[in-house]
Amino acid sequence: MKIKVSYYCLDSNGMLEGLQKYEQVEINPDLAGGVRKLVEEALSKKLYISKKKLKVISMT
Protein backbone atom coordinates (compact mmCIF):
# COMPACT_ATOMS: atom_id res chain seq x y z
CA MET A 1 0.00 0.00 0.00
CA LYS A 2 1.44 3.38 -1.01
CA ILE A 3 0.78 6.28 1.33
CA LYS A 4 1.52 9.97 0.81
CA VAL A 5 2.89 11.53 3.99
CA SER A 6 3.36 15.14 5.00
CA TYR A 7 5.83 15.69 7.82
CA TYR A 8 8.22 18.03 9.59
CA CYS A 9 11.76 17.33 10.70
CA LEU A 10 12.48 18.17 14.34
CA ASP A 11 15.64 19.78 15.70
CA SER A 12 17.56 18.57 18.77
CA ASN A 13 15.10 20.41 21.05
CA GLY A 14 12.06 18.77 19.45
CA MET A 15 11.04 21.99 17.70
CA LEU A 16 9.87 22.07 14.08
CA GLU A 17 12.74 22.62 11.67
CA GLY A 18 12.08 24.11 8.25
CA LEU A 19 9.04 23.73 6.04
CA GLN A 20 6.51 20.96 5.78
CA LYS A 21 7.77 18.21 3.47
CA TYR A 22 6.05 15.49 1.47
CA GLU A 23 7.10 11.92 0.69
CA GLN A 24 5.51 8.70 -0.48
CA VAL A 25 6.19 5.46 1.38
CA GLU A 26 5.07 1.89 0.86
CA ILE A 27 3.89 -0.28 3.74
CA ASN A 28 2.39 -3.73 4.19
CA PRO A 29 -0.19 -3.27 6.96
CA ASP A 30 -1.10 -6.18 9.18
CA LEU A 31 -3.48 -6.62 12.07
CA ALA A 32 -0.75 -6.44 14.72
CA GLY A 33 0.66 -2.99 13.90
CA GLY A 34 -0.99 0.38 13.46
CA VAL A 35 -0.75 2.14 10.12
CA ARG A 36 0.72 5.31 11.66
CA LYS A 37 3.53 3.33 13.31
CA LEU A 38 4.33 1.51 10.07
CA VAL A 39 4.35 4.79 8.12
CA GLU A 40 6.71 6.41 10.65
CA GLU A 41 9.07 3.43 10.44
CA ALA A 42 9.01 3.38 6.62
CA LEU A 43 9.60 7.15 6.42
CA SER A 44 12.45 6.92 8.91
CA LYS A 45 14.15 4.18 6.88
CA LYS A 46 13.64 5.98 3.57
CA LEU A 47 15.08 9.28 4.83
CA TYR A 48 17.76 7.76 7.11
CA ILE A 49 16.40 9.88 9.98
CA SER A 50 15.45 8.67 13.46
CA LYS A 51 11.69 8.43 14.13
CA LYS A 52 12.29 10.80 17.05
CA LYS A 53 13.36 13.48 14.56
CA LEU A 54 10.14 13.25 12.48
CA LYS A 55 6.63 14.54 13.12
CA VAL A 56 4.05 13.07 10.74
CA ILE A 57 1.27 15.57 10.01
CA SER A 58 -1.03 13.65 7.67
CA MET A 59 -1.30 10.46 5.66
CA THR A 60 -3.40 9.80 2.55
N, C-alpha and C positions, 0 to 999 in steps of 0.2 A: 504494500500500500504506500503510495507516494503522498506526502503531506507537505504543504507549504507552511513555513514557519516564519513569523516575525519575532525578532529578539533584540536585546541590547547586550552589549558586553559590559561587565562590571569591573571597576578598578579595585585596587587592593583594599579600599575602605568599604567596598560593597555599593558604591555609588555608580549611577549610570555613566557610561563613558561613550561619548560620541553619539551618532545618530542611530535611529532604528534601522536594523538591517534585515534582509530577507534571504532565505535559503530554502531549498527543497531537500527533504530527506526521505529515505525509504525505510519502512519498518515492517516487521511481520508480527502483528499483534496476536497475543494469545490470551487465554482466560486468566492466567496467573498474574500478569503485569498490566498496569495501567498504561493507556496510550501516551499520556503526558510524560511519564517516566521513560518510556521507550523513545519518544521523540527527543527528550533532553539527552539521553545517552547517544543516540545516533548523531545529533547535532554536535555534541562534544567530540565524538570520534572524527567526524568529517572536518571540523575546524581545528583539531588538535588543541582544544582549549578545555580546561577543567569545567565540569558542570557547575562548580561553585562560582565561576566567572561569567556565567550566562544567565539571563533572565528572559524566559520565553514569554512573549506577550500574547500571541494568538497562533492558532493552528487551523488550517483548512484543508 
